[in-house]
Amino acid sequence: MKARIYWMVGILFLLESSVSKESSPIVQVYTETAGFLGKNNILLCHVSNFQPPVIQVDLLRNGVTIQTANQSEMVFEVDWEYYLTKYVAFVPQKGESYACSVTHGGISRTFAWEAEM
């Protein structure tokens, strides 16, 4: 009987530690092909390894949200950490700035993308 109780407590502990953990996202901002000015491309913001799965991701042009951006389904790994990708077709222009804004756990951060000229 004691062994069964210890086993159940152990399972509950594992479930609690895997589901209730918090981890900040890893953010990568990049383009599908080399990012040259004036060339058609796709801007991507890949956000991974975050928990809990409550997150806001926006692609920005000159600090303004790009409304036409698409977002992949949110997917989780076996360790219950999540990932997703936001993306949009664009033509980078001189004088414009592009970035990805991520809000997770009440903390907002912005990650810039720079053209290769």
Rosetta silent file (secondary structure, phi, psi, omega in degrees, C-alpha in Angstrom):
SEQUENCE: MKARIYWMVGILFLLESSVSKESSPIVQVYTETAGFLGKNNILLCHVSNFQPPVIQVDLLRNGVTIQTANQSEMVFEVDWEYYLTKYVAFVPQKGESYACSVTHGGISRTFAWEAEM
SCORE:     score description
SCORE:     0.000 S_00000001
   1 L     0.000  -44.820  179.079    0.000    0.000    0.000 S_00000001
   2 H   -61.868  -39.837  179.981    2.816    2.453    0.893 S_00000001
   3 H   -61.331  -39.298  179.709    4.563    1.673   -2.381 S_00000001
   4 H   -66.558  -40.632  178.503    1.394    2.523   -4.305 S_00000001
   5 H   -64.851  -45.421  178.247    1.020    5.847   -2.461 S_00000001
   6 H   -61.540  -39.300  178.558    4.660    6.761   -3.128 S_00000001
   7 H   -62.610  -44.547  179.954    4.183    5.832   -6.771 S_00000001
   8 H   -65.810  -41.253  177.671    1.085    8.073   -7.048 S_00000001
   9 H   -63.574  -41.061  178.103    2.834   10.967   -5.289 S_00000001
  10 H   -61.932  -43.582  178.294    5.783   10.564   -7.667 S_00000001
  11 H   -63.854  -44.546  178.360    3.524   10.661  -10.725 S_00000001
  12 H   -60.969  -40.771  178.245    1.710   13.751   -9.418 S_00000001
  13 H   -61.924  -45.399  179.269    5.049   15.457   -8.776 S_00000001
  14 H   -62.770  -43.643  178.402    6.231   14.725  -12.325 S_00000001
  15 H   -62.919  -45.414 -179.849    2.987   15.987  -13.828 S_00000001
  16 H   -61.527  -44.813 -176.968    3.044   19.149  -11.733 S_00000001
  17 H   -70.374  -30.166 -178.910    6.658   19.933  -12.573 S_00000001
  18 H   -84.193  -30.228 -175.671    6.202   19.353  -16.310 S_00000001
  19 H   -90.811  -34.985 -172.158    2.900   21.209  -16.742 S_00000001
  20 L   -96.659    5.244 -179.088    3.279   24.160  -14.382 S_00000001
  21 L   -72.959  157.868  176.228    6.818   25.224  -15.239 S_00000001
  22 L  -120.812  138.178  174.988    7.535   28.562  -16.822 S_00000001
  23 E  -145.839  138.180 -179.287   10.198   29.221  -19.413 S_00000001
  24 L   -73.982  147.832 -178.332   10.937   32.317  -21.465 S_00000001
  25 L   -72.604  149.314  168.402   10.766   32.013  -25.247 S_00000001
  26 E   -95.525  128.898 -173.601   13.758   31.719  -27.529 S_00000001
  27 E  -119.605  131.001  176.433   13.180   34.129  -30.448 S_00000001
  28 E  -126.137  125.075  177.639   14.729   33.979  -33.922 S_00000001
  29 E  -114.862  124.249 -175.502   14.005   36.664  -36.547 S_00000001
  30 E  -157.919  175.020  177.783   15.179   35.857  -40.066 S_00000001
  31 E  -116.568  158.854 -178.278   14.210   35.803  -43.738 S_00000001
  32 L   -62.887  -42.117  176.653   13.546   32.883  -46.063 S_00000001
  33 L  -123.977  175.074  179.519   16.392   33.897  -48.393 S_00000001
  34 L   -50.397  132.425 -172.091   19.284   36.344  -48.016 S_00000001
  35 L   -85.861   82.123  179.337   17.727   39.656  -46.947 S_00000001
  36 L   -99.325  143.673  178.791   18.581   42.157  -49.650 S_00000001
  37 L   -61.303  140.173  176.346   16.837   45.517  -50.026 S_00000001
  38 L    77.840    3.636 -178.842   14.251   45.704  -52.807 S_00000001
  39 L  -109.921  136.799  176.312   13.981   41.911  -53.209 S_00000001
  40 L   -57.257  138.959 -178.275   10.848   39.836  -52.486 S_00000001
  41 E  -158.874 -179.068  174.149   11.269   37.781  -49.350 S_00000001
  42 E  -128.285  124.722  177.061    9.477   36.327  -46.326 S_00000001
  43 E   -90.643  128.973 -178.269   10.093   37.685  -42.835 S_00000001
  44 E  -124.359  144.909  173.235    9.829   35.021  -40.129 S_00000001
  45 E  -129.675  106.978 -179.079    9.754   35.134  -36.347 S_00000001
  46 E   -99.944  123.411 -177.442   10.179   31.689  -34.796 S_00000001
  47 E  -118.026  124.144 -174.313    9.373   31.545  -31.065 S_00000001
  48 E  -139.188  167.766  174.106   10.211   28.345  -29.206 S_00000001
  49 E    60.262   37.020  179.421   10.711   26.662  -25.829 S_00000001
  50 E  -110.673  154.042 -179.422    8.124   28.732  -23.964 S_00000001
  51 E  -158.509  131.860    3.332    5.709   27.751  -21.211 S_00000001
  52 L   -76.012  170.724 -174.345    2.881   28.502  -20.421 S_00000001
  53 L   -82.671   37.373  176.314    1.314   28.676  -23.902 S_00000001
  54 L  -109.626  111.362 -173.027   -0.013   32.221  -23.509 S_00000001
  55 E  -153.073  149.758  174.566    1.943   34.468  -25.872 S_00000001
  56 E  -123.329  123.429  179.960    1.502   37.419  -28.262 S_00000001
  57 E  -124.009  128.361  178.570    3.768   37.614  -31.318 S_00000001
  58 E  -133.531  140.878  170.398    3.653   40.490  -33.816 S_00000001
  59 E   -93.876  138.092 -174.637    5.767   41.388  -36.838 S_00000001
  60 E  -121.863  141.365  168.954    6.461   45.118  -37.076 S_00000001
  61 E  -119.673  118.540 -178.005    7.323   47.517  -39.891 S_00000001
  62 L    53.736   38.369  176.311    8.602   50.842  -38.577 S_00000001
  63 L    81.886    0.878 -178.364    7.153   49.965  -35.149 S_00000001
  64 E  -111.025  135.520 -179.905    3.633   49.251  -36.485 S_00000001
  65 E   -59.576  133.629  175.835    2.082   45.777  -36.476 S_00000001
  66 L   -85.267  106.079 -173.587    1.894   44.173  -39.926 S_00000001
  67 L   -67.207  -24.171 -176.477   -1.761   43.111  -40.030 S_00000001
  68 L   -85.780    2.808 -179.562   -1.321   40.729  -42.968 S_00000001
  69 L   -66.258  145.612  177.930    1.140   38.476  -41.096 S_00000001
  70 E  -105.365  159.283  178.704    0.224   34.807  -40.741 S_00000001
  71 E  -134.042  137.116  175.968    0.847   32.526  -37.781 S_00000001
  72 L   -72.092  169.930  172.864    1.446   28.785  -37.657 S_00000001
  73 L   -66.316  146.718  173.214   -0.389   26.518  -35.255 S_00000001
  74 L   -78.681  128.575 -176.306    1.049   26.483  -31.753 S_00000001
  75 E  -123.855  151.589  178.394    2.703   23.101  -31.245 S_00000001
  76 E  -120.935  153.197  176.931    4.206   21.514  -28.151 S_00000001
  77 L   -89.914  176.053 -179.131    7.150   19.222  -27.546 S_00000001
  78 L   -64.260  -22.418  179.123    7.129   16.160  -25.292 S_00000001
  79 L   -92.434   13.194  177.549    8.343   18.334  -22.401 S_00000001
  80 L    68.282   20.837  171.119    5.292   20.653  -22.812 S_00000001
  81 L   -93.381  142.875 -170.497    7.327   23.540  -24.186 S_00000001
  82 E  -106.680  161.391  172.798    5.610   25.280  -27.081 S_00000001
  83 E  -152.062  157.264  176.771    6.661   26.860  -30.360 S_00000001
  84 E  -160.229  167.173  179.206    5.145   28.788  -33.280 S_00000001
  85 E  -133.525  133.582  173.289    6.167   30.900  -36.256 S_00000001
  86 E  -108.462  139.273 -175.383    4.772   34.232  -37.460 S_00000001
  87 E  -152.138  156.324  178.766    5.559   35.161  -41.074 S_00000001
  88 E  -157.200  141.611  172.537    4.739   37.614  -43.854 S_00000001
  89 E   -72.052  140.402 -179.588    5.797   38.245  -47.462 S_00000001
  90 E  -158.947  164.819  173.742    7.600   41.583  -47.773 S_00000001
  91 L  -124.464  103.447 -178.048   10.048   43.630  -49.822 S_00000001
  92 L   -63.357  134.112 -178.479   12.566   45.289  -47.490 S_00000001
  93 L  -119.241  149.703  177.514   13.132   48.948  -48.337 S_00000001
  94 L   -61.239  135.753  178.447   15.903   51.357  -47.362 S_00000001
  95 L    90.589   -8.719  177.265   14.897   53.454  -44.345 S_00000001
  96 L   -98.575  149.883  176.195   12.365   50.916  -43.034 S_00000001
  97 L  -117.133  146.492 -179.339   12.858   48.858  -39.892 S_00000001
  98 E  -129.755  142.815 -177.468   11.482   45.378  -39.280 S_00000001
  99 E  -157.779  170.427  175.184   11.142   43.537  -35.992 S_00000001
 100 E  -122.880  126.130  178.418    9.302   40.886  -34.029 S_00000001
 101 E  -104.744  128.813 -178.354    7.547   41.833  -30.789 S_00000001
 102 E  -126.136  126.843  175.168    6.972   39.052  -28.248 S_00000001
 103 E  -118.741  120.790 -178.297    4.929   39.350  -25.049 S_00000001
 104 E  -147.224  131.235  179.149    5.083   36.394  -22.674 S_00000001
 105 L    62.044   30.718  179.111    4.539   36.265  -18.935 S_00000001
 106 L    79.935    2.784 -179.321    3.802   39.994  -18.832 S_00000001
 107 E  -112.498  126.447  178.097    7.195   40.864  -20.361 S_00000001
 108 E  -105.893  134.911  176.270    7.410   42.451  -23.829 S_00000001
 109 E  -137.200  149.183  179.103   10.587   42.350  -25.890 S_00000001
 110 E  -120.156  134.031 -177.405   11.343   43.444  -29.438 S_00000001
 111 E  -119.373  118.369 -175.075   13.846   41.680  -31.694 S_00000001
 112 E   -83.376  151.067  170.970   15.126   43.581  -34.743 S_00000001
 113 E  -115.480  138.933  178.736   15.887   42.211  -38.207 S_00000001
 114 L  -122.910  136.518  178.333   18.538   43.871  -40.377 S_00000001
 115 L   -68.749  156.128  178.069   18.919   43.626  -44.141 S_00000001
 116 L   -89.187    3.168  179.877   22.162   42.358  -45.614 S_00000001
 117 L    69.789    0.000    0.000   22.092   45.326  -48.013 S_00000001
